[in-house]
């Protein structure tokens, strides 16, 4: 794994589809002063969101951030209707260039570390932005014994499929 320590950064990134455990870790980084801003990448809305039946992921995360005491002016929503990590990094790259951002923190599940770090280097380094990818333990499995749980096996298998797809596609 591309394990890196949590260091100071210009922003903390909440990618589309960020799980609650990763969100909580990123929130802890903000509260401990690791970065002055949280970038919330705006994910695709569902038909039920557009119909007003459910809240969008963006609305839920914004409400959670504000409830946790994050000042409104510390949250930046970037992108619109993003559907993948690749789209997340495209939107993040544009925002970072416009705002003189040089280092961002990204919380990821353990198995996603290599793919996210690879994509971060490929898309952000050319514009002078360093993505610090931090693997966060998840409650569903451990990296030492992932094969002992169904969730661990699924996460491992899914990540290999996504990694191969990203390497060939992006």
N, C-alpha and C positions, 0 to 999 in steps of 0.2 A: 504494500500500500504506500501511497505517496503521502505519508503522515507528515504534517507540518504543524509547528506550534501556532497557537492563536496569537497573533501579533497586532500591532496598531495598523489601522487602515483608514482610508478615506470614506469607505462605506461598507456596509454589510448587505449582502444580496440575498433576497428571498426569491428563489427561482419559482417558476410556475409548478404547481403540484407539490410544493414543499410540505412534507409531513409534519404533524404537530411536534414530534420529538425534535426535529431539526429547527422548527420555528422557535421552540422554547430555548434551545441552545443559542440561536442567533440573538434572541431577545436578551439573554443573559450577557452576551458579549456587549450589546449596546449599553445595558445597564451598568456594566463594569467599565465603560468608557473606552472600549476598543475602537470605536468609530463614531463620528458625530451624526451619521445619517444611515437610514435603512432604505434600501432600494427594493421596492415591491414590484416585481415583474408581473404585468397584468395578463392573466391567463384568459383563455377563450371562455366566453359565457355560454351557458347551456340554454336550451329553449325555455326551460322552466325559470331561469333567471330573467330572460327577456320578457316573459309573460308576467313577471312580478310574483311568481309563486314561491320561488326560493331566492336566497341571496347569492350573489356571485362570490367566488373565492376572494376576489379583491375586496369586496365589501366586508366579508367576514374577517379577513386579516387586518384591514384598517380598523375595524371596531375592536379587535383584540389588542392591537398595538396601542390604541388610545386608552383602552381600559387598563393596560399595563403601565400607563404613565408616560408613554413615548409622546413627546410634543408633536403636534400636527406638522410643524415646520421641519421636523427631523425625518419625515417620511416622504419619499419621492416615488411616485408611481411612474414606471417606465414601460413603454410599449403599449400595445393594444391587441387584444385577442391572440396572444401568443400561444402556440400549440406544442412547442418542443424546446429542448435545451438549446438547440442550434438557433432558433428564433430568439430565445432569451439572450444569448450572447451577442447576436446582431444588435438588438435593442440596447443592451448594456454598453456595447462598444460605442455606439453613437452618443449615448448620454455621457459616458466617461470622457470622451473627446471634447464634448461641449462644456464640460464642467471641471476640466483640469484634474481629473481623478487618475491616480497612479497605482493605487493598491486597493483591492476589494477582498473581503472575506466571504467565502461561500461554504455553508454547512452542507455536507452530503452524507448519504448512507455509505457505510464502509465499502461495499463492492463497487459503487459508482465512482470512487475516488480517481481511479486511473483514467476513465473515459472523460470525466469532467475536467480533470487537470489537463489532459491532452487537448481537449477542445478550447479550454481557456488559453493555453499557450498559443495555439494555432490562430485564434481569433482576436485575442486581446494584446498579446505581446507586440505585434507589429505596430500598434498605436501607442505603445508605452505604458500599458496597463498590466499589472501583475495580479493574477487571481490566486489568492492563497486558499487552497482547497483543504478543508478540515473535515476528516471523517468523524462522524458522531455515532457512538454506539446506539443501536436501536433495540427495543425490548423483544423483538420477534426472534432474534437469533444472535449468536456471537460469531465473530470471524474465526475463532478457534474450533468451534463445533457447529458450524452452519448446517452440516448434513444431518444433524440430529432432529431438526424440525422441518416441517413442511414449508414454513415461511422462509427459512434459510435456503432450502433447496430451490424454491421458486425465485428468490432474489438472486441467487448465484446464477441460475440458468438464464433468467431474464437479462441480467447485466451482460453476460457474454454475447447474447444475441444483439443487444443494443450496441455493444462495443464494436462488434464486427460491422454492423450496419453503419455506424458513425464513421469508422475508418474508411469504408468504401464510398460512402455518400458525401462526406464532408472533408 
